[in-house]
């Protein structure tokens, strides 16, 4: 199944099922843009400079490597929630929960152009489409592109800045329209969402099996939310698991089955060591918490 099928089911159908159970009523609200509220929010953003830097680093890394914006967004959100002093406020309107994934996503969307322009290696589907457009117009990505077509390259870079400014204006001016959608009764909007999800799933491969898998993942997403399991690790596994498996298999073929290839030089060894450390870190912190709780229990028993 395609990654898009799983995402539509997990976040589309899963949310619909959860909303149906909760009996949420879409009553709507008259929304207007208040410049004072916008400026007040912007004044609060410098407080999250650590989140900006961390999510920018995550996004740039996932953009340069074949990760893409989607895993960068989930990783930025997960890291921000893990390092926050109040992780329980995430999902309830916490500004940091918006800053982290959006910063990582934009950083990934921008940095994905680096390997595409310099090496001709697309790191995302969007970059692949841009690469195809360059080849159609007779532009060969590579180091010489910055010399032979420097006007085009710098024009492309300038368009990224211009696109963000235009996007900001469009979002701010259309917020009342999106808020007005909530005035539609849920009994009307829910079937429309399900039909749109089904059409989107069917158009991936033009197969009914994809629609069935979308419903299966919808039930899985509903169960995950009821059991309070995060969906981000599953999404990351679906996005990166296939690429990680193919890359691991290729590395094993090159090294004839020897794991020493992952420590063949300082850069590769450092990245692998960091990855293993991050993988084992939750186990280590959980073990420390368990040992402290056990020690506190024995001390309390001794006092009694």
N, C-alpha and C positions, 0 to 999 in steps of 0.2 A: 504494500500500500504506500501511497505517497504521503509525504510529510504534511501537505496541505489538508489531506483528508482527516488526519488525526487532529490537527489544530481546529478545524471547523467543528468536529465533534466535541472535543474537549471544552472549548470556550463558547461555542455557539449553542449546540444542543444541550450541553451540560447546564449552562446558565438558564436556558428555557425551562428545563425540568425542575431546577431548584426554585426558580421564580414561581412556577405553577404550584409547587408544594407550599411555599410561603404565602401564596395568595396575594402577591404584591399588586396594588392598584395604581395604575399610571394616571395620576390626577393632573399632572402638568403644572407649569408655573410660568408666569410672565417674566421673562429674563431680559434684562437690559445691561448694557455695558456701562459700568461706573468707573470713570477714569481714576477716581481716588482709590478704589479697591485694587485696580491694576497696578498703580504706582506703589501702593502699600505692599503688594506681593513682591514687586521687583526690589523693594528696599530690604525684604527679608532674604532674598536669594544669596547675597554675599555671606550669610551665616553658614551656608552649606558649601563653602569653597573646598573642603576636603572631599565631599561627595562629587563635586565637579571634577576635581583632579583624578580621583580614583575611577570614576566612570569613563572619563576621557581616555585614560590609559587602557581600560578594558576594551572600550570601543575601537581604539586604534589597533590594539593587538588582534582583535577578532576580525577587523577589516583587512589587515595586511595578510594574516593567515586565512585560509579558506573557511571562515566561520560565518560571517555575515552579520546583519543587523539584528536578526531575531534572537540568536543566542546571546549576543552582546547585551541586548535589552534585559533579558532574564538574568544574566550574570550580574549586571549592574544593580538590578533591583535586589537580588539575593545578597550581594555583598553589603549593600547599604543597610538592609534589614538586619544582617548579622552583626554589623558594627555599630548599630544604633543603640542609644541608651534606652530607648523606649520602642522596642520592636513590635509591641502589641498595637501601637497606633497605626502601623502600616495597614493599608486597606480601609482606613476610616477617614481619609482625607489628609493624611500627613503629606506636607509639601515635599519632603525628602523622597517619598515614594514616587513622586512624579519626576523630580529632578534627576534621579539616578538612571532610570531606564531611558528617558528621553535623551540625556547627554550621551550615554553609551551608544544609543541607536544612531544619533547624528554623527558621532565620531566614527562609527563603523561605516556608515554610508559614504563619508568623505574619504576615509583612509583606504577604502576598497579600490579607489581609483589609482592608488600608488602602484601596486603590482600590475594593474591593467595597462596603465600608460607606459610604465618603464620596462616591463617584461612581457606584456601581452598575455598575462595570466589573469583571467577574471575570477574574483573571489566571491561572487554572488550572481544570482540570475540577472539582476539589473545591470551589473558590470558586463555580463556576457552579451546582453542586448546592445549596450553601448559599444562593445568591441565589434560586434557584427556591423553596427552602423559605421564605425571608423573604416572597416575593411571595405564596405560597399563604396564609400567615398574615396577609396584609394589611399587611406592613411594607415601606415604600418606602425603600430605601437612599438616603442623601444626607445633607447637613449637618443637616437638620431631625431626622433619626433620633436624633442625639445629644441633642436637646432634648426631643423628644416621647416617646422611648422610652429614656431614659437608663438605666433599671434593666436593660433587656434588653441594651444595649450593654456595660455594665460587667459584667453576668453572663456575657456571651459572652467577654469578656477574661479574667475570673476562671477560666472553664472551661478556657482554654488552659493556665494554670498548673496547675490541678488535673489536667488530662489528662497533662501531663508527669510529675507525681509518680506518678500511677497507672501510667503506662507504665513508669517506672523500677522500681516494685515488681513488676509483672508480669514484666518481663524478667529481673530477678534471681532470681525464684522459679521460673521455667520453664527456666532454662539446663540443668539436668540432663536434662530431657525432650528437648530438642533434641540434646544430646550423645548420648543413647541411640539416636537415629535412625541414627547411624553404625555401630551393631551389625548393621544389616540388610545382608546381602550385596549387593555392587554389582550382581550379575547380577539381583537382584530390584528394587532401587531405581531402576536406570537405565531400564528399560522404563516404570516408573510415572511417572518424571519426564517422559519423552518423551510419554507419553499425556496427562499434565496439560498440557504445553506445547501439544500439538496441539489439545486441547479449548479452551484459552484463545485460541489463534490463530483457531480456527474460529468461536468465539462473537462475534468482533469484528464480522464482516459476514455470518456464516453462509455462508461460501464456501470451497470446497476450494482455490481459488487462494491464499488467505491461508496455508493449511497448506503449500502448495508453496513460497511465498515465505519462510516461516519456516525450512524446510529449506535453502533457498538461502542465507539469511543465517547459518544455522548453519555451513555450509561456509565462508562468508566469515569468520566469527568464528574458526573453527579455523585458517584460513590466516593471519589477522592475528596470532594468538597464536604460531604457529610461526615467523613472520617477524619477531616482536618489534615489531609495529606497535601503538600504543595504540588502544584502541577508543573512548576518550572523545571525540576530535575527530569521529568518525563519528556518535556519538550526539548530540552538540551540533548537528552539521550537520542531522541528521534532525529534531531538535526545533525549532531556530530557523531553519533554511533556508527553510522554507515561509513563515513569518511575515515573515522579512527580505525575501524576494522580493516578497510582497504589499505590504509597507510601502514598499519602494523603488519599485514600480510606481505606487503611489498618490502618492508624493512627486513622481515625474516628471510625472504628470498634472497635479498642482497647479501645478508650476513650468513647465509646457510644455517639458519636456526640459532645463531648466537645472540644473546641479549646484550652483549658488550657493545653492539652498535649504538645503543642509546646513551653510551658514555664515551663515544669515540672522540669527542673534543669537548672543550670547556663550555661552549655555548649550548650544545645539545645536552650535555650532562647536567648543566645548571637548570635548564628548562624541565628535564625529566625529574630531577631532584625536587624542584619546586612543586611540580604536579603531584608527586608522591607525598610530599609534606602536606599540601592542601587536602589530599585525599585522607590522610591519616589524622589530620588535626582534629576533626570532630570526635573521632574515637578516643583520642588522647584527652581532650577536654571532658568528654563524658566519663572516662575512667577516673579523672581527677575529682570530678563532682561526686562520683559514687564513693570514692575513698574518703572524701571529706565528710559526706553524710554518714558513712559507717563509723568514722572516728568520733563524730559528734554524738552518734547514738550510743557508743560505748562509754563516752564521757558522761553523758546524761544518766546512763545506767549505774555508773560508778558513784555519782553524786547521790542518787537515790539510795 
